[in-house]
Amino acid sequence: MNIVLIGYRGTGKSEVGAILAGRLKMTYIGMDEQIVRQAGMSIPEIVETYGWQKFRDMESEVARDLSGQDNIIIDTGGGVIERPENIINIQKNSCVFWLKASVKTIVERIEDSTQRPALTDGKTFIQEVAEVLGQRIPKYKTAARYEIDTDILTPEQVADRIIQLYGT
């Protein structure tokens, strides 16, 4: 059985995934890092060179590949839930946790990041986060078995909560 972490950027998926891997002695896989390794270029470079569609195709391929593995912790990209087939794949043999946070918290955590290009044109960063998050919330809700609000929890506390829920 796998543990899959979904949620918007800045909700703590990567840090929590690494903590869980250490505590549970499971392999940690970051989907974005896997895509970057396979493509040999950063996500902004992939999007600039090939467009968002190609990136999403690569993401779907990685989700499909990981769905056949066992005993891993998967840190998904925030948009993995944009395609229904990805939701089906990340739910296979997995317990899916939605790490969520408020727009304010997300913006504070990721406003200086250069890891992802803009998802919308002509909007401020706060407007983009609010708009995209609003569109994704129903999809996260549908995909997840459990929801954990990370606004006031440390990554260690989030990991504790996941371990508690995963064991039930």
C-alpha positions, 0 to 999 in steps of 0.5 A: 500500500502506497501513501500519496500526498496531493495538494497545491504547491506550498502545502508541505507535500515534499517535506512531509513525504521525506519525513514519512519515508524516514519514519515508515522506512518507505521509498519517497518519490517526488513526481516533479523530480521524476519528470525533471530527471526523465526530461533532463530539464526543469519544469519551467524549461519543459513548459517553455519548450513544449507547453503545459500539455506536454508537461501534463502528458509526462505527469500522467505517464509518471502517475501511471508508472508509479501506480504499479509500485508498492510501499512507496510515498508519492509526492504529486505535483499540485495539478496531478488531479487535473486529469481524471486518469491521474486520479484513478492511477494515484488511488490504486493501491494507495491511501491518498492524503490531501494536504491543504492550506489557505491562500495566504499560507500558500502565498507566504510559503511559495511566493519566492519560488522559481520552480513553476511558471505561471498557470494564468496570465494577467493576474497577480500571484495571489489572484492566481493562487486563489483562482487555481486553488478554487478550481482544484478544491473539488478535485482534491476532495474527490481524490483524497481519502483524508484531508489535513489542514497544514496552516498551523501544523508543522511538517512533523505534526502532519506526518504524525497525523498521516501515520495515525490515519494510515494505520487505521 
